[in-house]
Amino acid sequence: EGTPKAISAGARGKASPLMVAGFFSLFFLAGCGFLCFFIIPAVKVCQSRSWVATPCQILSSRVATHSGDDGSTYSVEMLYSYSYGGKTYRSGQYQFMTGSSSGYDGKQAAVNAHPAGSEGTCYVNPAKPREAVINRGLTADMWFAMIPLVFVAIGAGGIVFGIRSAVRPAPAAVGGPAPAGAGRLAGVALSGSGAVVLKPRLGARLALAGVTLLLP
């Protein structure tokens, strides 16, 4: 009965680290999902360094307000036209980071710098002239990428820790030779595995001879 118990205990010991790895994988996947929202704009920022600076005409410009359960958020809505390669295009992309965020003053400052009817500069993708942007730099909204990065780091660390704990071999049993004279203890002997085995002090033949002498 001792052997099945030992196997069961080992199985339980490996299940716990694997459960830890599974739990932290949720952090990792959630972080990766939210991080994708920031990765694409960051890649666009790098790619736009080779885009062509082109004069543009601001057609409309305003700060849009978006109401939510946690309060209002804001975004820059801007429409402009430009000419490239003999053709005229229109674009409503002010920056690569989409969506809205808190902070009204920063958005209003962008609108004030590009009022409707003014001339500005946009950056056109020479491979796709329909794609253009006015603000091609990193924006304050992109710093929110640090939040999902923390989730990714915590999740990855937990997964590695759980897997390493699950596959780590069990420590070998510490043992040593039996002390001198231990085998001569009355009725006690040590087996090779370290278990205590009870043995009669007298051999079977001596015990039989003693019983014969005692009989009348």
C-alpha positions in Angstrom: 0.0 0.0 0.0 3.0 2.3 0.5 3.9 2.5 -3.2 0.6 3.9 -4.6 0.6 6.6 -1.9 4.1 7.7 -3.0 3.0 7.9 -6.6 -0.1 9.9 -5.7 1.9 12.4 -3.6 4.2 12.9 -6.5 1.4 13.6 -8.9 -0.1 16.1 -6.6 3.3 17.8 -6.3 3.5 18.3 -10.1 -0.1 19.4 -10.5 0.3 22.5 -8.4 3.1 24.1 -10.4 1.3 23.4 -13.6 -1.8 25.1 -12.2 0.3 28.1 -11.3 1.6 28.2 -14.9 -1.9 28.0 -16.3 -3.0 30.8 -14.0 -0.2 33.1 -15.1 -0.8 32.3 -18.7 -4.1 34.3 -18.4 -2.0 37.3 -17.5 0.3 36.7 -20.4 -2.5 36.3 -23.0 -4.4 39.4 -21.7 -1.2 41.5 -21.8 -0.4 40.4 -25.4 -4.0 41.2 -26.5 -3.9 44.7 -25.1 -0.3 45.2 -26.3 -1.3 44.7 -29.9 -3.4 47.8 -29.7 -0.2 49.8 -29.1 2.2 47.8 -31.3 0.6 48.7 -34.6 0.7 52.5 -34.1 4.3 52.2 -32.8 5.3 50.3 -36.0 3.6 53.0 -38.1 5.6 55.7 -36.3 8.8 54.0 -37.4 7.7 53.4 -40.9 6.5 57.0 -41.4 10.0 58.3 -41.0 10.5 57.7 -44.7 7.1 59.2 -45.7 7.1 62.4 -47.8 6.3 65.7 -46.3 3.4 67.3 -48.3 1.5 70.5 -48.0 -2.2 70.0 -47.0 -5.3 72.1 -46.5 -7.2 71.7 -43.2 -10.9 71.3 -44.0 -12.2 70.8 -40.5 -10.7 70.4 -37.0 -12.3 69.9 -33.6 -12.1 68.1 -30.3 -14.7 65.3 -30.0 -16.0 64.4 -26.6 -16.9 60.8 -25.8 -19.0 60.1 -22.7 -18.5 56.9 -20.7 -19.2 55.3 -17.3 -15.9 56.5 -15.9 -16.2 60.1 -17.3 -15.5 61.8 -20.6 -12.7 61.1 -23.0 -11.5 63.2 -25.9 -10.1 62.8 -29.4 -8.9 65.0 -32.3 -11.1 64.8 -35.3 -9.4 66.4 -38.3 -10.1 66.3 -42.1 -7.6 67.6 -44.6 -6.8 67.4 -48.3 -3.5 67.1 -50.1 -2.1 66.4 -53.6 0.5 63.7 -54.4 1.6 62.3 -57.7 -0.9 64.6 -59.6 -3.9 63.4 -57.6 -5.8 64.9 -54.8 -6.6 62.9 -51.7 -8.4 63.4 -48.4 -7.5 61.9 -45.0 -8.9 62.1 -41.5 -5.9 60.6 -39.8 -4.3 63.1 -37.4 -2.1 60.6 -35.6 -1.5 56.8 -35.6 -3.0 56.1 -32.1 -6.7 55.8 -32.5 -9.4 55.9 -29.9 -10.0 58.5 -27.2 -8.3 59.3 -23.9 -8.5 61.8 -21.0 -6.8 65.1 -21.2 -8.8 67.8 -23.0 -6.1 70.5 -23.1 -3.6 68.5 -25.3 -6.3 67.7 -27.9 -7.4 71.4 -27.9 -3.8 72.5 -28.4 -3.6 70.3 -31.5 -6.8 71.7 -32.9 -5.6 75.3 -32.2 -2.4 74.6 -34.1 -4.4 73.3 -37.1 -7.6 75.3 -37.4 -10.0 74.8 -40.2 -9.0 76.7 -43.4 -5.3 76.8 -42.5 -2.3 75.3 -44.3 -0.4 72.5 -42.8 2.0 69.7 -43.5 1.1 66.0 -43.7 3.2 63.0 -44.3 2.2 60.8 -47.2 3.1 57.1 -47.7 4.7 57.0 -51.1 3.8 53.3 -51.5 0.1 54.1 -50.6 -0.6 57.8 -51.3 -4.1 57.5 -49.8 -2.4 57.0 -46.4 -1.3 60.1 -44.7 -0.8 61.5 -41.2 -0.2 64.9 -39.7 1.4 64.0 -36.3 3.7 61.0 -37.0 5.6 61.1 -33.7 5.1 59.2 -30.5 2.1 60.5 -28.5 1.4 60.5 -24.8 -1.3 57.8 -25.3 1.3 55.3 -26.3 2.9 55.3 -22.9 -0.1 53.3 -21.7 1.6 50.4 -23.4 3.6 50.0 -20.2 0.5 48.6 -18.5 0.0 45.5 -20.8 3.8 45.1 -20.8 3.7 44.6 -17.0 1.0 41.9 -17.5 3.2 40.2 -20.1 6.3 40.2 -17.9 4.4 38.9 -14.8 2.7 36.2 -16.9 5.8 35.1 -18.6 7.7 34.9 -15.3 4.9 32.9 -13.7 4.8 30.4 -16.6 8.5 29.8 -16.5 8.5 29.3 -12.8 5.6 26.9 -12.9 7.1 24.8 -15.7 10.5 24.6 -14.1 8.9 23.6 -10.7 6.9 20.9 -12.5 9.9 19.3 -14.3 12.4 19.7 -11.5 13.4 16.2 -10.3 12.7 15.2 -6.7 15.6 15.4 -4.3 17.4 12.1 -3.7 16.9 10.5 -0.3 19.8 11.1 2.1 21.1 8.0 3.7 24.3 6.4 4.9 25.8 3.2 6.2 24.4 1.6 9.3 26.3 2.4 12.5 28.8 -0.2 13.7 27.2 -2.8 15.9 23.6 -1.9 14.8 23.1 -5.3 13.4 23.9 -6.9 16.7 21.0 -5.1 18.4 18.6 -7.6 19.9 15.8 -8.3 17.4 16.7 -5.4 15.1 18.3 -5.4 11.6 18.6 -2.7 8.9 17.8 -3.6 5.4 19.6 -2.2 2.3 16.7 0.2 1.7 17.0 1.6 5.2 13.9 -0.1 6.5 13.9 -1.6 10.0 13.4 -5.4 9.9 12.7 -7.3 13.1 14.6 -10.7 13.3 14.8 -13.3 16.1 18.1 -13.1 17.9 18.6 -16.9 17.9 18.6 -19.0 14.8 15.8 -21.6 14.2 18.1 -24.6 15.0 19.3 -23.2 18.3 15.7 -22.4 19.3 14.6 -26.0 18.4 17.5 -27.5 20.5 16.6 -25.4 23.5 13.0 -26.5 23.4 14.1 -30.2 23.2 16.3 -29.9 26.3 13.5 -28.3 28.3 11.1 -31.1 27.5 10.8 -33.8 30.2 
